[in-house]
Amino acid sequence: PLRLASDRHGELQALEIELGEGHLLQACREGGGYVVRTLQHPTSTDVAVVDLELGRDADLGAALDAAGEPRELGPLIAEALAYDVDLMTEARPGDRIKVVVEKRFLGERFHRFGPILGIRFAGEAASVTYHRYRPAGGEAELYSREGEPRRRALRRSPVAFHTVAADARGLLEPTLEVITGRSGAMYRRPEGAPVVALGDARVRAVDEAGDAGLTLELELEGGLHLRYAHLSRVVGALAPGDAVRSGQLVGLAGHTGKTASDRVRVEMWREEGGEAAMLDPLFIQASGDGRPPRIGEALAGAELDRFREDTVSLGRILR
């Protein structure tokens, strides 16, 4: 595994490469260069059950602090729930989250989290439970109790989970704005906030577009087009034709172009007869039958029976 840490401008500050079990190569920025060191320790893995209740600010980081757990678990929880609830804007005080997760140790010291084995969210925005399961001949994924895949065609938000000050949380709710006849969703985010692909897509264009600043255009299956505007930078050497996967980091929020504040603006449209038919981007936060469809095959037959048998203990823990 490779782990990176960058500043809000996307500049690399540290990296860690896990060369082997318990064998690490680390490089940390110091002055004009990097200090490199290698570490080797005996490893062990434990399974932890983490029970959280969001406080008055509905802040996941604060809930992890109260539970005595590292905040590194926050992005893993948010990613597991990314198709069902946006924990930046849809979390509410009193929402409950229960997680079964692997913890990796180097010697006696906690090093990092492994995969989430099971998760339950019970809140105003959703009530969902997922169990990790590896079907025959496939990869381990999270499935609902009914054997349905977690992933949907679109995520709930184009901005990945990140830490914000408690007094700024009230400004995070996306708003609809119309500029020169083009509707878009405006997300107020600090410069450097992580912008991700809403779904599996291909890059159509990367441009400096006047008032819109630095923009990235993606095309998803079914002819749905997305444009991210006011980015401070695009992450990676993305070029037209490149494939990006749902949740992949593709840019950083900023204030390029004509805008008075740090933000990312998202536009959606379908091309019909050579014309762009603009869509309301906030439909990604629809509920009920208006939600984007699930992606992937649901478990069925003997596979579903085996899934239910293998996840009995997880189900009891997550009640």
Sine and cosine of phi, psi and omega as CSV:
sin_phi,cos_phi,sin_psi,cos_psi,sin_omega,cos_omega
0.00,0.00,0.53,-0.85,0.04,-1.00
-0.87,-0.50,0.77,-0.63,0.06,-1.00
-0.83,-0.55,0.69,-0.72,-0.05,-1.00
-0.83,-0.56,0.49,-0.87,0.14,-0.99
-0.75,-0.66,0.76,-0.65,-0.01,-1.00
-0.75,-0.66,0.27,-0.96,0.09,-1.00
-1.00,0.06,-0.07,-1.00,-0.10,-1.00
-0.94,0.35,-0.20,0.98,0.06,-1.00
-1.00,-0.09,0.02,1.00,0.01,-1.00
1.00,0.07,0.13,0.99,0.01,-1.00
-0.98,0.19,0.72,-0.69,-0.04,-1.00
-0.92,0.39,0.80,-0.60,0.03,-1.00
-0.95,-0.32,-0.51,0.86,0.00,-1.00
-0.33,-0.94,0.44,-0.90,0.12,-0.99
-0.58,-0.81,0.41,-0.91,0.04,-1.00
-0.64,-0.77,0.79,-0.61,0.04,-1.00
-0.90,-0.43,0.81,-0.59,0.05,-1.00
-1.00,0.01,0.99,-0.14,-0.10,-1.00
-0.95,0.32,-0.52,0.85,0.00,-1.00
-0.26,-0.97,0.00,-1.00,-0.02,-1.00
-0.87,0.50,0.95,-0.32,0.01,-1.00
0.99,0.17,0.07,1.00,-0.03,-1.00
-0.92,-0.38,0.93,-0.37,-0.12,-0.99
-0.88,-0.47,0.57,-0.82,0.20,-0.98
-0.90,-0.44,0.85,-0.53,-0.03,-1.00
-0.85,-0.52,0.61,-0.79,0.08,-1.00
-0.71,-0.71,0.81,-0.59,-0.02,-1.00
-0.83,-0.56,0.68,-0.73,-0.01,-1.00
-0.91,0.41,0.71,-0.71,0.08,-1.00
-0.54,-0.84,0.91,-0.42,-0.07,-1.00
0.91,0.42,-0.78,-0.62,0.00,-1.00
-1.00,-0.06,0.11,0.99,-0.04,-1.00
-0.63,-0.78,-0.40,-0.92,-0.02,-1.00
-0.78,-0.63,0.62,-0.79,0.13,-0.99
-0.99,-0.14,0.82,-0.57,-0.09,-1.00
-0.93,-0.37,0.66,-0.75,0.07,-1.00
-0.54,-0.84,0.39,-0.92,0.08,-1.00
-0.89,-0.45,0.57,-0.82,0.00,-1.00
-0.76,-0.65,0.60,-0.80,0.07,-1.00
-0.60,-0.80,0.84,-0.54,-0.03,-1.00
-0.62,-0.78,0.42,-0.91,0.14,-0.99
-0.91,0.42,0.59,-0.81,-0.07,-1.00
-0.93,-0.37,0.39,-0.92,0.11,-0.99
-0.47,-0.88,0.37,-0.93,-0.01,-1.00
-0.78,-0.63,0.70,-0.71,0.06,-1.00
-0.81,-0.59,0.30,-0.95,0.08,-1.00
-0.90,-0.43,0.81,-0.58,-0.04,-1.00
-0.91,-0.41,0.54,-0.84,0.13,-0.99
-0.94,-0.34,0.87,-0.49,-0.06,-1.00
-0.91,-0.42,0.86,-0.51,-0.04,-1.00
-0.93,-0.37,0.87,-0.49,-0.11,-0.99
-0.84,-0.54,0.56,-0.83,0.20,-0.98
-0.78,-0.63,0.81,-0.58,-0.02,-1.00
-0.95,0.31,0.69,-0.72,-0.02,-1.00
-0.99,0.12,-0.30,-0.95,-0.14,-0.99
-0.91,0.42,-0.41,0.91,0.05,-1.00
-1.00,-0.03,0.00,1.00,-0.04,-1.00
0.80,0.60,0.61,0.79,-0.08,-1.00
-0.99,-0.13,0.90,-0.43,-0.01,-1.00
-0.89,0.45,-0.64,0.77,0.01,-1.00
-0.87,0.49,-0.69,0.73,0.02,-1.00
-0.91,0.42,-0.60,0.80,0.03,-1.00
-0.91,0.41,-0.62,0.78,0.06,-1.00
-0.91,0.40,-0.65,0.76,0.06,-1.00
-0.86,0.52,-0.71,0.71,-0.03,-1.00
-0.90,0.43,-0.49,0.87,0.01,-1.00
-1.00,0.04,-0.04,1.00,-0.01,-1.00
0.96,0.28,0.43,0.90,-0.02,-1.00
-0.94,-0.34,0.54,-0.84,0.03,-1.00
-0.88,0.47,0.59,-0.81,0.00,-1.00
-0.93,0.37,-0.22,0.98,0.05,-1.00
-0.87,0.49,-0.31,0.95,0.03,-1.00
-0.96,0.28,-0.40,0.92,-0.06,-1.00
-0.82,0.57,-0.81,0.59,0.01,-1.00
-0.88,0.48,-0.53,0.85,0.04,-1.00
-0.92,0.39,-0.67,0.74,0.05,-1.00
-0.89,0.45,-0.74,0.67,-0.03,-1.00
-0.87,0.49,-0.62,0.78,0.00,-1.00
-0.93,0.37,-0.64,0.77,0.02,-1.00
-0.89,0.46,-0.47,0.88,-0.05,-1.00
-0.97,-0.24,0.11,0.99,-0.20,-0.98
-0.88,0.48,-0.36,0.93,0.00,-1.00
-0.99,-0.10,-0.02,1.00,-0.07,-1.00
-0.85,-0.52,-0.55,0.83,-0.02,-1.00
-0.43,-0.90,0.70,-0.72,0.10,-1.00
-1.00,-0.03,0.96,-0.28,-0.08,-1.00
-0.94,0.35,-0.17,0.99,0.07,-1.00
-0.98,0.19,-0.56,0.83,-0.13,-0.99
-0.83,-0.56,-0.37,0.93,-0.10,-1.00
-0.96,-0.27,-0.12,0.99,0.04,-1.00
-0.94,0.34,0.55,-0.84,-0.02,-1.00
-0.72,-0.70,0.44,-0.90,0.07,-1.00
-0.82,0.58,0.69,-0.72,0.01,-1.00
1.00,-0.03,-0.19,0.98,0.09,-1.00
-0.86,0.51,0.61,-0.79,-0.03,-1.00
-0.92,-0.40,0.65,-0.76,0.05,-1.00
-0.73,-0.68,0.78,-0.63,0.07,-1.00
-0.83,-0.56,0.76,-0.65,-0.12,-0.99
-0.76,-0.65,0.68,-0.73,0.20,-0.98
-0.93,-0.36,0.88,-0.48,-0.16,-0.99
-0.61,-0.79,0.54,-0.84,0.10,-0.99
-0.98,0.21,0.62,-0.78,0.13,-0.99
-0.88,-0.48,0.76,-0.66,0.00,-1.00
-0.97,-0.26,0.69,-0.72,-0.02,-1.00
-0.84,-0.54,0.58,-0.81,0.20,-0.98
-0.95,-0.32,0.93,-0.36,-0.16,-0.99
0.90,0.44,-0.79,-0.62,0.03,-1.00
-0.99,-0.14,0.03,1.00,-0.11,-0.99
-0.99,-0.16,0.74,-0.68,0.08,-1.00
-0.89,0.46,0.72,-0.69,-0.02,-1.00
-0.94,-0.34,-0.81,0.58,-0.02,-1.00
-0.27,-0.96,0.21,-0.98,0.08,-1.00
-1.00,0.05,0.57,-0.82,0.18,-0.98
-1.00,-0.02,-0.40,-0.91,-0.04,-1.00
-0.95,0.31,0.46,-0.89,0.17,-0.99
-0.97,0.26,0.82,-0.57,-0.03,-1.00
-1.00,0.00,-0.45,0.89,0.03,-1.00
-0.25,-0.97,0.50,-0.87,-0.01,-1.00
-0.48,-0.87,0.60,-0.80,0.07,-1.00
-0.74,-0.67,0.77,-0.64,0.08,-1.00
-0.87,-0.50,0.79,-0.61,0.05,-1.00
-0.78,-0.62,0.96,-0.28,-0.06,-1.00
-0.43,-0.90,-0.11,-0.99,-0.01,-1.00
-0.92,0.40,-0.60,0.80,-0.10,-0.99
-0.98,0.19,-0.49,0.87,-0.08,-1.00
-0.24,-0.97,0.26,-0.96,0.16,-0.99
-0.65,-0.76,0.97,-0.24,-0.12,-0.99
-0.67,-0.74,0.46,-0.89,0.09,-1.00
-0.69,-0.73,0.70,-0.71,0.04,-1.00
-0.75,-0.66,0.60,-0.80,0.06,-1.00
-0.86,-0.51,0.66,-0.75,0.06,-1.00
-0.99,0.17,0.72,-0.69,-0.08,-1.00
-0.45,-0.89,0.62,-0.78,0.06,-1.00
-0.95,-0.32,0.95,-0.30,0.04,-1.00
-0.95,0.32,0.36,-0.93,-0.01,-1.00
-0.84,0.55,0.82,-0.57,0.03,-1.00
0.97,0.24,0.13,0.99,-0.04,-1.00
-0.84,-0.55,-0.07,-1.00,0.04,-1.00
-1.00,-0.07,0.44,-0.90,0.05,-1.00
-0.93,0.38,0.77,-0.64,-0.01,-1.00
-0.65,-0.76,0.19,-0.98,0.10,-1.00
-1.00,-0.04,0.75,-0.67,0.01,-1.00
-0.80,-0.60,0.51,-0.86,0.09,-1.00
-0.93,0.36,0.15,-0.99,0.01,-1.00
-0.89,0.46,-0.37,0.93,0.03,-1.00
-1.00,-0.01,0.05,1.00,0.02,-1.00
1.00,0.08,0.26,0.97,0.03,-1.00
-1.00,0.03,0.60,-0.80,0.00,-1.00
-0.92,0.39,0.52,-0.85,-0.01,-1.00
-0.93,0.37,-0.63,0.78,-0.15,-0.99
-0.93,0.37,0.56,-0.83,0.14,-0.99
-0.84,-0.55,0.11,-0.99,-0.04,-1.00
-0.89,0.45,-0.51,0.86,-0.02,-1.00
-0.68,-0.73,0.55,-0.84,0.10,-0.99
-0.98,0.19,0.17,-0.99,0.00,-1.00
-0.98,0.19,-0.30,0.95,-0.06,-1.00
-0.46,-0.89,0.55,-0.83,0.09,-1.00
-0.99,0.11,-0.03,1.00,-0.02,-1.00
-0.91,-0.40,0.83,-0.56,-0.01,-1.00
-0.95,0.30,0.32,-0.95,0.01,-1.00
-0.86,0.50,0.70,-0.71,0.06,-1.00
-0.41,-0.91,0.30,-0.95,-0.05,-1.00
-0.98,0.19,0.73,-0.69,0.11,-0.99
-0.73,-0.68,0.39,-0.92,0.03,-1.00
-0.92,0.40,0.55,-0.84,-0.05,-1.00
-0.85,0.53,-0.61,0.79,-0.05,-1.00
-0.97,0.24,-0.10,0.99,0.03,-1.00
-0.99,-0.16,-0.12,0.99,-0.10,-0.99
-0.90,0.44,-0.51,0.86,0.00,-1.00
-0.92,0.38,-0.25,0.97,-0.02,-1.00
-0.99,-0.11,0.01,1.00,-0.14,-0.99
-0.99,0.14,-0.33,0.94,-0.05,-1.00
-0.86,0.50,0.80,-0.60,0.01,-1.00
-0.93,0.37,0.53,-0.85,0.02,-1.00
-0.80,-0.60,0.48,-0.88,0.01,-1.00
-1.00,0.00,0.73,-0.68,0.05,-1.00
-0.70,-0.72,0.50,-0.86,0.01,-1.00
-0.87,-0.50,0.84,-0.54,-0.01,-1.00
-0.82,-0.58,0.86,-0.50,-0.02,-1.00
0.72,0.69,0.72,0.69,0.08,-1.00
0.99,0.16,0.01,1.00,-0.01,-1.00
-0.94,-0.33,0.88,-0.48,0.03,-1.00
-0.99,0.12,0.55,-0.84,0.01,-1.00
-0.41,-0.91,0.36,-0.93,0.07,-1.00
-0.99,-0.15,0.78,-0.63,-0.03,-1.00
-0.96,-0.27,0.84,-0.54,0.03,-1.00
-0.94,-0.34,0.92,-0.39,0.07,-1.00
-0.97,0.22,0.90,-0.44,-0.01,-1.00
-0.61,-0.79,0.51,-0.86,0.03,-1.00
-0.91,0.42,0.46,-0.89,0.05,-1.00
-0.82,0.57,0.74,-0.68,-0.01,-1.00
1.00,-0.09,-0.08,1.00,0.05,-1.00
-0.88,0.48,0.63,-0.78,-0.12,-0.99
-0.97,0.24,0.83,-0.56,0.03,-1.00
-0.97,-0.26,0.76,-0.65,-0.11,-0.99
-0.83,-0.56,0.32,-0.95,0.08,-1.00
-0.93,0.37,0.76,-0.65,-0.01,-1.00
-0.94,0.33,-0.38,0.92,0.02,-1.00
-0.30,-0.95,0.07,-1.00,0.08,-1.00
-0.89,0.45,0.74,-0.67,-0.14,-0.99
-0.38,-0.92,0.06,-1.00,0.16,-0.99
-0.83,-0.56,0.56,-0.83,0.01,-1.00
-0.95,0.30,0.78,-0.63,0.09,-1.00
-0.99,-0.12,-0.64,0.77,-0.06,-1.00
-0.30,-0.95,0.50,-0.87,0.19,-0.98
-0.78,-0.63,0.90,-0.43,-0.16,-0.99
-0.62,-0.78,0.39,-0.92,0.31,-0.95
-1.00,-0.05,0.91,-0.42,-0.19,-0.98
-0.87,-0.49,0.85,0.53,0.10,-0.99
0.85,0.53,-0.84,-0.55,-0.05,-1.00
-0.88,0.48,-0.43,0.90,-0.01,-1.00
-0.98,0.18,-0.17,0.99,0.01,-1.00
0.93,0.36,-0.54,-0.84,0.01,-1.00
-0.97,0.26,0.84,-0.55,-0.06,-1.00
-0.84,-0.55,0.45,-0.89,0.09,-1.00
-0.76,-0.65,0.81,-0.58,0.02,-1.00
-0.93,-0.37,0.75,-0.67,0.02,-1.00
-0.86,-0.52,0.47,-0.88,0.12,-0.99
-0.84,-0.54,0.83,-0.55,0.02,-1.00
-0.99,-0.11,0.18,-0.98,0.08,-1.00
-0.87,0.49,0.55,-0.83,-0.01,-1.00
1.00,0.05,0.09,1.00,0.07,-1.00
0.99,0.15,0.27,0.96,0.06,-1.00
-0.99,0.14,0.77,-0.63,0.00,-1.00
-0.94,-0.35,0.61,-0.79,0.06,-1.00
-0.81,-0.58,0.61,-0.79,0.16,-0.99
-0.75,-0.66,0.81,-0.58,0.10,-0.99
-0.99,-0.15,0.76,-0.65,-0.05,-1.00
-0.84,-0.54,0.33,-0.94,0.04,-1.00
0.93,0.36,0.41,0.91,0.01,-1.00
-0.92,0.38,0.55,-0.84,0.12,-0.99
-0.99,0.16,-0.49,0.87,0.09,-1.00
-0.25,-0.97,0.35,-0.94,0.15,-0.99
-0.99,-0.15,0.70,-0.71,-0.07,-1.00
-1.00,-0.02,0.82,-0.57,-0.04,-1.00
1.00,0.04,0.27,-0.96,-0.01,-1.00
-1.00,0.07,0.88,0.48,-0.04,-1.00
-0.94,0.33,0.68,-0.73,-0.02,-1.00
-0.63,-0.77,0.38,-0.92,0.02,-1.00
-0.78,0.63,0.73,-0.68,-0.02,-1.00
0.99,-0.14,-0.31,0.95,0.00,-1.00
-0.93,0.38,0.63,-0.78,0.07,-1.00
-1.00,0.02,0.65,-0.76,0.12,-0.99
-0.80,-0.60,0.53,-0.85,-0.03,-1.00
-0.98,-0.20,0.40,-0.91,0.02,-1.00
-0.83,0.56,0.77,-0.64,0.00,-1.00
1.00,0.05,-0.07,1.00,0.00,-1.00
-0.94,0.34,0.70,-0.72,0.07,-1.00
-0.92,0.39,0.88,-0.48,-0.05,-1.00
-0.88,-0.48,-0.26,0.97,-0.02,-1.00
-0.20,-0.98,0.02,-1.00,0.04,-1.00
-0.80,-0.61,0.67,-0.75,0.03,-1.00
-0.88,0.47,0.46,-0.89,-0.02,-1.00
-0.30,-0.95,-0.45,-0.89,0.03,-1.00
-0.61,-0.80,0.59,0.81,0.06,-1.00
-0.95,0.32,0.41,-0.91,-0.04,-1.00
0.98,0.18,-0.46,-0.89,-0.07,-1.00
-0.99,-0.16,1.00,-0.08,0.05,-1.00
-0.41,-0.91,0.58,-0.82,-0.03,-1.00
-1.00,-0.02,-0.11,0.99,-0.07,-1.00
-0.58,-0.81,0.29,-0.96,0.08,-1.00
-0.93,0.38,0.68,-0.73,-0.08,-1.00
-0.17,-0.99,0.11,-0.99,0.31,-0.95
-0.67,-0.74,0.73,-0.68,0.03,-1.00
-0.95,-0.32,0.71,-0.70,-0.03,-1.00
-0.87,-0.49,0.81,-0.59,0.09,-1.00
-0.91,-0.41,0.53,-0.85,0.05,-1.00
-0.72,-0.70,0.63,-0.78,0.07,-1.00
-0.37,-0.93,0.29,-0.96,0.18,-0.98
-0.88,-0.48,0.61,-0.79,0.01,-1.00
-1.00,0.00,0.86,-0.51,-0.02,-1.00
-0.78,-0.62,0.91,-0.41,0.00,-1.00
0.87,0.49,0.56,0.83,0.01,-1.00
0.99,0.14,-0.02,1.00,0.01,-1.00
-0.93,-0.36,0.48,-0.88,0.03,-1.00
-1.00,0.01,0.90,-0.44,0.09,-1.00
-1.00,-0.06,0.98,-0.22,-0.10,-0.99
-0.93,0.37,0.58,-0.81,0.01,-1.00
-0.89,-0.46,0.36,-0.93,0.12,-0.99
-0.98,0.19,0.94,-0.35,-0.06,-1.00
-0.90,0.44,-0.34,0.94,-0.06,-1.00
-0.97,0.23,0.02,1.00,0.08,-1.00
-0.91,0.41,-0.28,0.96,0.03,-1.00
-0.91,0.41,-0.29,0.96,0.04,-1.00
-0.97,-0.23,0.37,0.93,0.04,-1.00
-0.92,0.39,0.32,-0.95,0.04,-1.00
-0.87,-0.50,0.19,-0.98,0.06,-1.00
0.89,0.45,-0.68,-0.73,-0.07,-1.00
-0.94,0.34,-0.23,0.97,-0.01,-1.00
-0.99,0.15,-0.02,1.00,-0.05,-1.00
-0.97,0.26,0.48,-0.88,0.08,-1.00
-0.86,0.50,0.51,-0.86,-0.05,-1.00
-0.93,0.36,0.39,-0.92,0.08,-1.00
-0.95,0.30,0.48,-0.88,0.00,-1.00
-0.93,-0.37,0.78,-0.63,0.02,-1.00
0.95,-0.31,0.24,-0.97,-0.04,-1.00
-1.00,0.10,0.71,-0.71,0.13,-0.99
-0.96,0.27,0.50,-0.86,0.06,-1.00
-0.94,0.34,0.60,-0.80,-0.04,-1.00
-0.52,-0.86,0.31,-0.95,0.10,-1.00
0.87,0.50,-0.71,-0.71,-0.04,-1.00
-0.90,0.44,-0.54,0.84,0.01,-1.00
-0.91,0.42,-0.66,0.75,0.04,-1.00
-0.91,0.41,-0.63,0.78,0.04,-1.00
-0.88,0.47,-0.68,0.73,0.00,-1.00
-0.92,0.39,-0.64,0.77,0.06,-1.00
-0.85,0.53,-0.74,0.67,-0.02,-1.00
-0.90,0.45,-0.63,0.78,0.02,-1.00
-0.93,0.38,-0.69,0.73,-0.06,-1.00
-0.94,0.34,-0.39,0.92,-0.10,-1.00
-0.95,-0.31,0.27,0.96,0.02,-1.00
-0.85,0.52,-0.74,0.67,-0.04,-1.00
-0.91,0.40,-0.62,0.78,0.06,-1.00
-0.88,0.48,-0.68,0.73,0.00,-1.00
-0.87,0.50,-0.62,0.78,0.02,-1.00
-0.92,0.39,-0.65,0.76,-0.01,-1.00
-0.90,0.43,-0.62,0.78,-0.12,-0.99
-1.00,0.06,0.03,1.00,0.03,-1.00
-0.90,0.44,0.00,0.00,0.00,0.00
